[in-house]
Amino acid sequence: MLKFNKTGKIVISELEDMNFVISEAQDILDLIGDAVSENCNRIIIREKNLNPHFFRLQTGLAGEILQKFSNYNFKLAIIGEFDKYKSKNLQDFIRESNKGNMIFFVSSYDEALSKLRPRV
């Protein structure tokens, strides 16, 4: 399910299964477990891999899932087109996440790699 790319000492995993939908925290824990077995703490997923409830903050799914990345000290890049979501709260959440160094909402694979690679 995960593909692993090694760049120097850094391993970045990517969820390859475009039909896999992350609908609960356990789904993320399974991915994190697979990544840890490869000495990896960075994951790329796509917007379509996330249950649509993720983008409705009032459901709590985004917070529950993203908390797992924080708990396990994992970096995450989510590739998608996020401008289509009109919720001010969601847009604020995306903007604040992108200011940090753990969770990134990006528009391309290259941008995801750039965010997940260590800064020199």
Residue frames relative to the residue before (quaternion, step in Angstrom):
aa qw qx qy qz dx dy dz
M 1.0000 0.0000 0.0000 0.0000 0.00 0.00 0.00
L 0.7496 0.2865 -0.1816 0.5684 3.60 1.07 -0.73
K 0.2211 -0.7196 0.6423 0.1440 3.52 -1.17 0.73
F 0.2173 -0.7981 0.5533 0.0983 3.58 -0.91 0.89
N 0.0921 -0.7716 0.6290 0.0214 3.53 -0.98 0.99
K 0.1665 -0.7896 0.5844 0.0858 3.54 -0.77 1.03
T 0.0374 -0.7632 0.6448 -0.0216 3.52 -0.90 1.07
G 0.7905 -0.0947 0.0239 0.6047 3.56 -0.17 1.25
K 0.7921 -0.2445 0.2125 0.5174 3.56 -0.73 -1.09
I 0.6152 0.5656 -0.3299 0.4391 3.56 1.30 -0.16
V 0.1486 -0.7577 0.6310 0.0752 3.56 -0.98 0.95
I 0.0768 -0.7777 0.6238 0.0128 3.55 -0.85 1.06
S 0.2032 -0.7820 0.5791 0.1087 3.56 -0.80 1.01
E 0.1478 -0.7736 0.6128 0.0652 3.50 -1.23 0.61
L 0.3907 -0.6916 0.5562 0.2442 3.54 -0.93 0.93
E 0.2196 -0.8251 0.5136 0.0850 3.57 -0.43 1.26
D 0.6391 0.5501 -0.3277 0.4261 3.58 1.07 -0.71
M 0.2614 -0.8058 0.5154 0.1294 3.57 -0.24 1.28
N 0.6622 0.5021 -0.3078 0.4633 3.60 1.24 -0.28
F 0.5426 0.6106 -0.4031 0.4127 3.58 1.26 -0.19
V 0.0958 -0.8003 0.5915 0.0218 3.58 -0.73 1.09
I 0.3227 -0.7345 0.5736 0.1653 3.51 -0.80 1.12
S 0.0192 -0.8462 0.5295 -0.0564 3.55 -0.39 1.28
E 0.7911 0.1106 -0.0578 0.5988 3.56 1.27 -0.28
A 0.6997 -0.4883 0.3277 0.4059 3.54 -1.26 0.39
Q 0.6097 0.5723 -0.3646 0.4097 3.62 1.00 -0.70
D 0.5908 0.5681 -0.3652 0.4414 3.58 1.09 -0.66
I 0.6652 0.4832 -0.2938 0.4875 3.58 0.99 -0.83
L 0.6342 0.5321 -0.3386 0.4472 3.59 0.94 -0.80
D 0.6217 0.5279 -0.3395 0.4685 3.59 1.06 -0.70
L 0.6601 0.4946 -0.3068 0.4749 3.61 0.94 -0.85
I 0.6429 0.5167 -0.3200 0.4662 3.56 0.96 -0.87
G 0.6377 0.5320 -0.3233 0.4537 3.59 0.98 -0.81
D 0.6486 0.5045 -0.3090 0.4789 3.57 0.98 -0.86
A 0.6669 0.5068 -0.3020 0.4552 3.59 0.95 -0.87
V 0.6361 0.5392 -0.3295 0.4428 3.59 0.93 -0.88
S 0.6367 0.5452 -0.3315 0.4330 3.58 1.00 -0.77
E 0.7113 0.3829 -0.2355 0.5403 3.58 1.28 -0.35
N 0.4931 -0.6751 0.4114 0.3631 3.60 1.26 0.38
C 0.4637 0.6689 -0.4278 0.3932 3.53 1.04 0.86
N 0.0163 -0.7991 0.6007 0.0195 3.57 -1.06 0.76
R 0.6232 0.4664 -0.3481 0.5224 3.55 1.16 0.75
I 0.0231 -0.8098 0.5850 -0.0367 3.57 -0.84 1.01
I 0.1825 -0.7340 0.6456 0.1056 3.52 -1.18 0.81
I 0.0410 0.7604 -0.6477 0.0250 3.55 -0.97 0.93
R 0.4011 -0.6964 0.5375 0.2555 3.54 -1.29 0.19
E 0.6847 -0.4995 0.3585 0.3914 3.50 -1.25 0.60
K 0.6914 0.4925 -0.2929 0.4401 3.61 0.89 -0.87
N 0.5883 0.5546 -0.3740 0.4544 3.60 1.27 -0.15
L 0.6574 0.4943 -0.3028 0.4815 3.57 1.27 -0.16
N 0.5248 -0.6110 0.4985 0.3205 3.53 -1.00 0.89
P 0.5693 -0.6238 0.4054 0.3499 3.64 -0.89 0.83
H 0.5683 0.5967 -0.3859 0.4148 3.62 1.15 -0.48
F 0.5157 0.6407 -0.4109 0.3933 3.59 1.18 -0.46
F 0.7402 0.4272 -0.2140 0.4730 3.58 0.99 -0.88
R 0.6053 0.4341 -0.3700 0.5552 3.57 1.32 0.32
L 0.3218 -0.8170 0.4432 0.1806 3.53 0.08 1.34
Q 0.6085 0.5849 -0.3590 0.3985 3.60 1.06 -0.66
T 0.5850 0.5758 -0.3818 0.4248 3.63 1.18 -0.34
G 0.4037 -0.7339 0.4563 0.3004 3.59 1.17 -0.52
L 0.4617 0.7068 -0.4400 0.3062 3.60 1.25 -0.15
A 0.6401 0.5221 -0.3380 0.4509 3.61 0.91 -0.83
G 0.6755 0.4965 -0.2983 0.4563 3.57 0.83 -0.92
E 0.6555 0.5188 -0.3071 0.4548 3.56 0.96 -0.89
I 0.6913 0.4715 -0.2748 0.4736 3.58 0.91 -0.93
L 0.7122 0.4642 -0.2765 0.4483 3.58 0.77 -0.97
Q 0.5641 0.5904 -0.3846 0.4306 3.58 1.16 -0.49
K 0.6045 0.5623 -0.3556 0.4381 3.59 1.07 -0.68
F 0.6395 0.5173 -0.3292 0.4638 3.58 1.00 -0.76
S 0.6477 0.5019 -0.3106 0.4818 3.55 1.01 -0.77
N 0.6572 0.5336 -0.3122 0.4311 3.59 0.88 -0.94
Y 0.7734 0.3378 -0.1666 0.5100 3.57 1.00 -0.85
N 0.4337 -0.7323 0.4297 0.3016 3.57 1.33 0.27
F 0.3658 0.7075 -0.5008 0.3389 3.54 0.89 1.06
K 0.3076 -0.7021 0.6053 0.2145 3.53 -1.20 0.60
L 0.1053 -0.7945 0.5978 0.0180 3.54 -1.09 0.80
A 0.0630 -0.7440 0.6630 0.0544 3.52 -1.10 0.83
I 0.1437 -0.7684 0.6212 0.0553 3.54 -0.90 1.03
I 0.2086 -0.7885 0.5711 0.0934 3.57 -0.65 1.15
G 0.3611 0.7341 -0.5230 0.2390 3.55 -0.82 0.97
E 0.4794 -0.6018 0.5398 0.3414 3.50 -1.38 -0.22
F 0.0776 -0.8687 0.4892 -0.0106 3.54 -0.01 1.32
D 0.4956 0.6706 -0.4248 0.3526 3.59 1.25 -0.16
K 0.5971 0.5995 -0.3599 0.3931 3.58 1.16 -0.52
Y 0.6135 0.5254 -0.3527 0.4724 3.59 1.22 -0.36
K 0.2620 -0.8282 0.4850 0.1006 3.54 -0.50 1.21
S 0.4668 0.6827 -0.4469 0.3410 3.59 1.23 -0.12
K 0.4272 -0.7050 0.5064 0.2531 3.57 -0.72 1.08
N 0.6368 0.5353 -0.3317 0.4449 3.58 0.98 -0.80
L 0.6624 0.4909 -0.3067 0.4755 3.58 0.96 -0.83
Q 0.6542 0.5034 -0.3201 0.4649 3.60 0.91 -0.83
D 0.6311 0.5128 -0.3254 0.4826 3.59 1.03 -0.74
F 0.6369 0.5339 -0.3119 0.4605 3.57 1.00 -0.87
I 0.6550 0.5024 -0.3011 0.4773 3.59 0.93 -0.90
R 0.6604 0.5135 -0.3016 0.4573 3.57 0.89 -0.94
E 0.6834 0.4752 -0.2873 0.4739 3.60 0.89 -0.88
S 0.6154 0.5384 -0.3449 0.4610 3.59 1.02 -0.75
N 0.6870 0.4986 -0.2796 0.4485 3.56 0.91 -0.91
K 0.6061 0.5419 -0.3567 0.4601 3.60 1.21 -0.31
G 0.6398 0.5395 -0.3152 0.4475 3.58 1.21 -0.46
N 0.4740 -0.6720 0.4835 0.2999 3.53 -1.22 -0.43
M 0.6323 0.5442 -0.3328 0.4397 3.61 1.20 0.42
I 0.8000 0.1634 -0.0415 0.5758 3.59 0.87 -0.98
F 0.0020 -0.8130 0.5805 -0.0459 3.56 -0.79 1.07
F 0.1909 -0.7276 0.6500 0.1085 3.53 -1.06 0.88
V 0.0398 0.8327 -0.5418 0.1069 3.57 -0.38 1.27
S 0.4761 -0.7019 0.4628 0.2579 3.56 -1.24 0.36
S 0.8055 0.1936 -0.1081 0.5496 3.62 1.18 -0.22
Y 0.6430 -0.5173 0.4078 0.3908 3.52 -1.32 0.37
D 0.6519 0.5215 -0.3187 0.4489 3.59 0.92 -0.86
E 0.6445 0.5068 -0.3157 0.4776 3.57 1.03 -0.78
A 0.6156 0.5404 -0.3394 0.4624 3.58 1.06 -0.76
L 0.6588 0.4992 -0.3095 0.4701 3.60 0.88 -0.91
S 0.6453 0.5352 -0.3194 0.4417 3.56 0.94 -0.87
K 0.6847 0.4878 -0.2808 0.4630 3.58 0.96 -0.86
L 0.7261 0.4548 -0.2418 0.4555 3.57 1.03 -0.77
R 0.5913 0.5459 -0.3808 0.4554 3.58 1.18 -0.31
P 0.5512 -0.6111 0.4390 0.3604 3.58 -1.09 0.63
R 0.4047 -0.6963 0.5419 0.2403 3.51 -1.10 0.74
V 0.2328 -0.7802 0.5670 0.1250 3.55 -0.94 0.88
